Amino acid sequence: SGVGSIDFSTLTRQTGYTGLDYGFVNTASAKSSITYIDGDKGILRYRGYPIEQIAKNCSYLEVAWLLIYGELPTADELAGFDEQIRKHTLLHEDLKHFFSALPDNAHPMAVLSSAVAALSTYYQDHSDPANPEHVELNQIRMLAKLPVIAAYAHKKSVGQAFLYPDNSLSFVDNFLKLNFGVMSEDYEVNPVMSKALELLLILHEDHEQNASTSTVRLVGSTGANQFASVSAGIQALSGPLHGGANEAVLTMLGQIRESGQSVQRFVERVKNKEQGVKLMGFGHRVYKNYDPRAKLVKSAADEVLASLGVSDPLLDLAKELEEIALADEYFQERRLYPNVDFYTGVIYKAMGFPTRMFTVLFAIGRLPGWLAQWRELQLDPQTKIGRPQQLYVGAPERSYPGA
Ligand code: ACO
């Protein structure tokens, strides 16, 4: 509509008008044709395809291609993409020393972000954002190497040896083996786990201009390369109001269970905003309806736990929490529903991932979206360096004492 065609930078120059918009609730930072969300109706589409159809029919790499290039890949394109990624999974041997310099209890999100920044040092002569060949190659490198870095962050935290990637395996199976294999030949991928992890990764692949994607774009707008931009995006994702919520949900469920307090009592504490207690995994800036991804994750949680033969009281607790919250006026008035993170942690836990790895899994999922958005930004002729205005509310001019 008309709003999309207003050039705010010209308007600001001509009128001197500066809008103050905390949290960018009403300000678009980009034109994008990647992801569509209707938050009131609970609709999410990647490049026009409904998330429900994507989740049912696609692989992670197929969706990555779709997000980056705008169309579904042909069988040959997908096979070529997959092959390229398999070829680039190895990390430079020297990069392994990076992990040994960090404490065993290093948070894997901090490890991932800094290792991605460190990865750029191996490709500094091939990281020109204006060179399409560099951009293509670094997309492949990141898709191939981030899962390996993530698995090494996990292995480091449990004191086990790093395995080499097994390039005979699919993207997801290789990742599972790197995380849970102990010796290179000892691990058999459980197909239930593989299917469930692929679904969760797909559901996270893009979500338009969320905080981490906006970070990737802002850093990318300065001319910084993909490694720098994605490394910053990972840091933005780590916060508990964003990707870190999946870890926070499990911590919250564990605390409710351990404390012995009733779910009703916990909900009362949330409503009274006691010490800032929030119902983690609930609420969303854009969705004012049930997050369509959360619906898919919720039904997957039952299936996966049953197939893996795991029964987790935290899943029952989460369901009770949801039921009580959805029936409560506080949540209804504010249109707070479960978001994608509410049930993911229970599934990751059943798979055997430690809680601190949950947000790393989100980052692996989100990587194609970050790469697609970074690329779209570079290809948009209207792109400028991101540079918000401010409203200065400090002291007027004054003199230094004695000056
Ligand atoms: N629990 C309790 N109250 C909440 C919650 C929650 N999870 N979320 C929002 N509210 C309340 C706020 O306190 C506020 O109440 P008020 O009007 O009485 O002050 C009202 O609902 C509106 O909330 P805002 O914080 O203004 O909404 P905003 O759009 O800025 O925040 C956010 C969205 C950050 C996701 C918020 O809902 C939240 O903190 N949720 C919990 C963390 C979480 O699950 N994050 C993951 C988001 S999805 C993702 O990143 C993948």
Boltz pocket constraint, residues with backbone or C-beta under 6 A from the ligand:
constraints:
  - pocket:
      binder: B
      contacts: [[A, 23], [A, 210], [A, 240], [A, 241], [A, 242], [A, 243], [A, 245], [A, 270], [A, 277], [A, 278], [A, 279], [A, 280], [A, 281], [A, 282], [A, 283], [A, 284], [A, 285], [A, 286], [A, 334], [A, 336], [A, 339], [A, 340], [A, 341]]
      max_distance: 6.0
